[in-house]
Amino acid sequence: MRDCWTLQFLITGAVVLGLAACGGGGGQVASTPTPPPTPTPTPTPTPYDPGPIFAAADTQQFTIVNASKYGDTLAVRYDAASNLYEVSIDNGQYQALRPLDVTPNNGGLFYSFGAPGQGYIGLAEPNGYTYSRIGAFRQTNPSVDGLTAFGIQTPALGVPTNGTATFTGPIEGTTDAQVTGGFASVSGTVQLAFDFGAGTLAGSMHPTVAWSGAWDGGSQDLGTYAFKNTVFSPGSTTFAGQFDTTVGGNNSFDGRFTGPAANELIGKWTVPFIWSSDPGAGGDGLVHSATGVMIGKQ
C-alpha cells in the first residue's frame, strides 16, 4: 500500500492530509494548518553620511596645523565645482574624502580616502565651531598618522585692530611616554586672551595625560601652564609663544585665526612634563614630551 503522505506530495506537491483516502476511519478531513507569517524584511541600514566639513565653503586650500611625533602632515582642500573635499598626506597626491563603509559607534565626523581600508580622518563634532575643525588622521600604506586642526583662514585685513577677545577651546595630543598598546594621550583646555589694539597675548593651557597599562592605567593632571614670550602684533593673522615651566625640553605653541573676522583659531603646541613617578600606574618619573593641536572660539 502506497504511503498516503507520499501520495499527497506526488499529487499536490503540498502536505494536505485526507485521512479517509488513506484508509482511516470516520471520513473526516483534517483542518488546513495556518500558513506561517510572511517574514519581515530586514530593514535597509541608513547610510552613514557625516555631511560636509563646513556648511558653506568656497573653493580653497584650508589653512592647517599638524602635530605628530612622527612628523606626518595632512593638507585639506575643497572644490566647489565637484563638491569634493580632498586630502593629501606628506605632500602626496590629493584623494577625495568619502563616508566610511560602516556607521561609527561614537560621536564625530568620519571619512575615508584612497583604496578601501587605506586612509581615515576623524573630526570632532562641530560643537558650535563654524570655521575650524580638530581631529586625527591615519593611513595604513604607507603607515602614517597624526593630529590636525584646520579651517577657513582669516584674510589679511580681517583681524580687528582694536578691542579685546578671549578664545577658549579643547586640546588633543599625544606623548612619547610608551605604555601597553601605544602611547599616553593628552586632553584638556586652552585659553587665549588677545588685546588687538595693543598687540598682546596672554593665556594658559591645562593638559591631562591619560594612559592604559598596569593597574588599568591612570591619568595625571599636569596643572596650568601659563603663556610666556608671546608674539602677536596688531592686525597679525598669526601668533606664537611658549609655556612657563621649569622642566626642560621642547616648548612652544603657534597658531592662526580662522573666520572672516578672527572669529575662531587653530594652533599646535609642544610642552615637556615629568610623568607620574608611580611605576605601578605606568609612570617612570622621567621627563617626557607632549605634542598636539588646539582649537578655540570667542
C-alpha positions, 0 to 999 in steps of 0.5 A: 500500500502506497504511503498516503503522505507520499501520495499527497506530495506526488499529487499536490506537491503540498502536505494536505492530509485526507485521512479517509483516502488513506484508509482511516476511519470516520471520513473526516478531513483534517483542518488546513494548518495556518500558513506561517507569517510572511517574514519581515524584511530586514530593514535597509541600514541608513547610510552613514553620511557625516555631511560636509566639513563646513556648511558653506565653503568656497573653493580653497586650500584650508589653512592647517596645523599638524602635530605628530611625533612622527612628523606626518602632515595632512593638507585639506582642500575643497572644490566647489565645482565637484563638491569634493573635499580632498586630502593629501598626506606628506605632500602626496597626491590629493584623494577625495574624502568619502563616508566610511563603509560602516556607521561609527559607534561614537560621536564625530565626523568620519571619512575615508580616502584612497583604496578601501581600508587605506586612509581615515580622518576623524573630526570632532563634532562641530560643537558650535565651531563654524570655521575650524575643525580638530581631529586625527588622521591615519593611513595604513600604506604607507603607515602614517598618522597624526593630529590636525586642526584646520579651517577657513583662514582669516584674510589679511585685513580681517583681524580687528585692530582694536578691542579685546577677545578671549578664545577658549577651546579643547586640546588633543595630543599625544606623548612619547611616554610608551605604555601597553598598546601605544602611547599616553594621550593628552586632553584638556583646555586652552585659553587665549586672551588677545588685546588687538589694539595693543598687540598682546597675548596672554593665556594658559593651557591645562593638559591631562595625560591619560594612559592604559597599562598596569593597574588599568592605567591612570591619568595625571593632571599636569596643572596650568601652564601659563603663556610666556614670550608671546608674539602677536602684533596688531592686525597679525593673522598669526601668533606664537609663544611658549609655556612657563615651566621649569622642566626642560625640553621642547616648548612652544605653541603657534597658531592662526585665526580662522573666520572672516573676522578672527572669529575662531583659531587653530594652533599646535603646541609642544610642552615637556612634563615629568610623568607620574613617578608611580611605576605601578600606574605606568609612570617612570618619573622621567621627563617626557614630551607632549605634542598636539593641536588646539582649537578655540572660539570667542 
